[in-house]
């Protein structure tokens, strides 16, 4: 095969591969409504399983931090089909941790997907998880409040 034909075949293969990879990816767009955005940052953590959910950001698949505002949008792109949950918090003091009192109750505003808010414990992954399937965008809203 001559060089121009080889290059053309390689280019077509690369384009087809890129299209097929993109066709299977999904974006999760989460709009956070923040109760009192007067200071600090708002963070989102994406979890692909129950490990670390909802408070161990180090185990999250992805994290984002943005200046506090009444509405904050976090986007997680390139997701494969599966279950995902997002935990969000309003960090007022800059330590990027949901501060808790002596019994473990949050002192800062927080929220998770499906707005799951059990009374005396943290939400579980299966209570907050949403299914992501096929290409496209899933839009969700999380209330970040105390």
C-alpha positions in Angstrom: 0.0 0.0 0.0 1.4 3.4 -0.9 2.0 6.1 1.8 -1.0 8.3 1.1 -3.4 5.3 1.1 -1.8 4.0 4.3 -2.2 7.4 6.0 -5.9 7.7 4.8 -6.7 4.2 6.2 -5.1 5.1 9.5 -7.0 8.4 9.7 -10.3 6.7 9.0 -9.6 4.0 11.7 -8.7 6.7 14.2 -11.9 8.7 13.5 -14.1 5.6 13.8 -12.4 4.6 17.0 -12.9 8.1 18.5 -16.6 8.2 17.5 -17.3 4.7 19.0 -15.6 5.7 22.3 -17.5 9.0 22.4 -20.8 7.2 21.5 -20.6 5.1 24.7 -19.7 8.0 27.0 -22.2 9.8 29.2 -22.2 13.2 31.1 -23.7 13.6 34.5 -24.6 17.3 35.0 -25.5 18.2 38.6 -26.9 21.5 39.6 -26.4 22.4 43.2 -28.9 24.8 44.9 -27.0 26.2 47.8 -28.9 27.3 50.9 -26.6 30.2 52.0 -23.8 30.9 49.6 -22.2 33.8 51.4 -18.7 32.4 51.7 -16.4 29.4 51.0 -16.5 26.8 48.3 -19.0 24.2 47.1 -17.6 20.8 46.2 -18.9 17.8 44.3 -17.6 14.2 44.6 -18.6 11.5 42.1 -18.7 7.9 43.4 -18.9 4.8 41.2 -19.5 2.5 44.2 -20.2 2.6 47.9 -16.5 2.8 48.9 -16.0 6.1 50.7 -19.5 7.4 50.0 -20.5 10.1 51.0 -17.7 11.6 53.0 -14.4 10.2 51.9 -13.5 12.4 48.9 -10.2 10.6 48.5 -12.1 7.5 47.3 -14.3 9.5 44.9 -13.9 8.8 41.2 -13.7 12.6 40.6 -14.0 15.8 42.6 -14.6 19.4 41.8 -14.5 22.6 43.9 -16.0 26.0 42.9 -16.7 29.3 44.7 -20.0 29.3 46.6 -23.0 30.7 44.7 -26.7 30.2 44.8 -26.4 27.7 41.9 -23.3 25.7 41.1 -23.0 23.2 38.2 -20.7 20.2 38.3 -20.2 18.1 35.2 -18.7 14.6 35.1 -18.0 13.5 31.5 -16.9 10.3 29.8 -18.8 8.0 32.2 -19.5 4.4 31.3 -22.8 2.7 32.0 -23.4 2.0 35.6 -24.6 3.4 39.0 -23.2 6.7 40.3 -23.8 8.9 43.3 -22.7 12.5 43.9 -22.1 14.0 47.3 -21.9 17.8 47.6 -20.9 20.1 50.4 -20.6 23.7 51.2 -17.2 24.2 52.8 -17.2 27.5 54.6 -13.8 27.3 56.3 -11.6 26.1 53.5 -10.6 22.6 54.7 -12.6 20.8 52.0 -14.1 18.5 54.6 -17.7 18.3 55.9 -17.1 19.3 59.5 -19.1 17.4 62.0 -20.1 17.9 65.7 -19.1 15.5 68.5 -21.8 13.0 67.5 -20.9 13.0 63.8 -23.7 15.3 62.6 -22.7 17.7 59.8 -22.1 21.3 60.8 -21.9 22.5 57.2 -24.5 22.2 54.4 -24.5 19.0 52.4 -26.5 17.0 49.9 -26.4 13.9 47.7 -28.1 12.7 44.5 -31.8 11.9 44.8 -31.7 14.3 47.8 -31.5 11.3 50.2 -31.5 12.6 53.8 -31.9 9.8 56.4 -32.6 11.2 59.9 -29.9 9.9 62.1 -27.2 8.6 59.7 -25.4 9.3 56.5 -27.1 8.3 53.3 -26.0 5.0 51.8 -24.8 4.7 48.2 -27.8 2.7 47.1 -30.1 5.4 48.4 -28.4 8.1 46.3 -27.3 6.2 43.2 -28.6 7.0 39.8 -28.3 4.8 36.7 -26.3 6.1 33.8 -26.9 4.3 30.5 -26.0 5.0 26.9 -24.7 8.2 25.4 -26.1 11.6 26.4 -26.5 13.9 29.4 -28.3 13.2 32.7 -29.4 16.4 34.5 -29.8 16.2 38.3 -30.4 18.7 41.1 -29.0 18.4 44.6 -30.2 20.6 47.5 -27.1 21.6 49.5 -28.5 22.6 53.0 -28.1 21.9 56.7 
